[in-house]
């Protein structure tokens, strides 16, 4: 989802700022506690078409997808911004890959 966002992670962060939710996304990028996001806010920022596309890829309905995104996104952005700033695009892909590898190792 982040990779397909125009501008990658930086574009996603900018979308939150553009929609008046800069403080929310800044809590995920910064070193403090991550503020929660609602499924409705996910729809506001990503748009219904993107939520529907993600839901279709996952084989779930859009409401379930937006709820899942709301649960996952704060922690994911937090982990992709460990130094309190948004890294460049190539670094994000490498970091996301490492996070997924670590999750796979923990599940074993």
N, C-alpha and C positions, 0 to 999 in steps of 0.2 A: 504494500500500500504506500509506504513512504517513498520507495524507489520510483513508483509511478506517478507520484504527486509532482506537478510542475515545480521544478526547483528543488526537488528532493526534500530533505528534512528542513532546510532553510525555507523552502516554499510552504511547507506545512506550518511552520512557526509563523511565517508572515500571514498566512490565511487566518490564523487565530487573532493576530493583531488587527487585521483588516476587518474582522467581524466583531471587534470590541472585546475580545477575550485575551488580550495580551498578558494581563496579570495571571490568568489561569495557566497559559503555556509557559510563562516565565517561571512559575513555581516548579515546573517539571525540569526546566533547563538548569535552574539554580540549584544550590546545594541544600536548601531547606526541604520541608515536607512538601509532598506532591498534593496539590489540590485535586479533588475529584471532578470528573466531568460526567454529565448526564447523556443519555442516548439522544435527547433532543438537541443538545449542544453539538454532538457529533454530526447530526443531520445539518445543522446550521453551517458548520465549518466545511464539511466535506461535500455537502449537497446530496440530495436524494439519489441522483444518478450514480454517483460513485459508491454510495452505500449499497445500492441495488446490485451494482457490478461486483462488489466484494462479496455480497451475500450469494450471488449466483456462483461465483468461483468456489465458495465454501460449501455450497449445497444447502444453505439455510435461508430462512426468510429474513427480509431486511430489518425487521424489528429486533430479531435475535442478533443479527450482525451488528447493529448499532449499539446494542447493549454490551456485546462482547468487546467491541472496539473501545467503548467507554471504560471497561474494566482494564484493558491491556495498555492502551495508549499512554497514560501518565507514566507508568513504570518503564515502558519501552523508550519513550523520549528521554526520561531520566537516565537510563543506562547508556543511551547513545550520546549523551552530553555530560560525560563524567567530570569535565573540567569547568562546567558552568557556562560553556559556550557551544555553539553549533559548529561541528567540524565540517571540513569540506566533503563533497559528495563521495569521493572514493573511500575516504576514511569511514564514512557511515556504513557503506556496504560491507567493508571488512569487519567492522565492529558488530554489525547485525549477524554476520556469519558466525563470529566467535560466540555471541550470546546463544545462538541456536545450538552450536556444538556443545556448549556448556550445559544447556538444558538437556540435551540428549544424553550426556554423560551422567547427569544427576538422576535421570529417569531409569538408568540401567541398574 
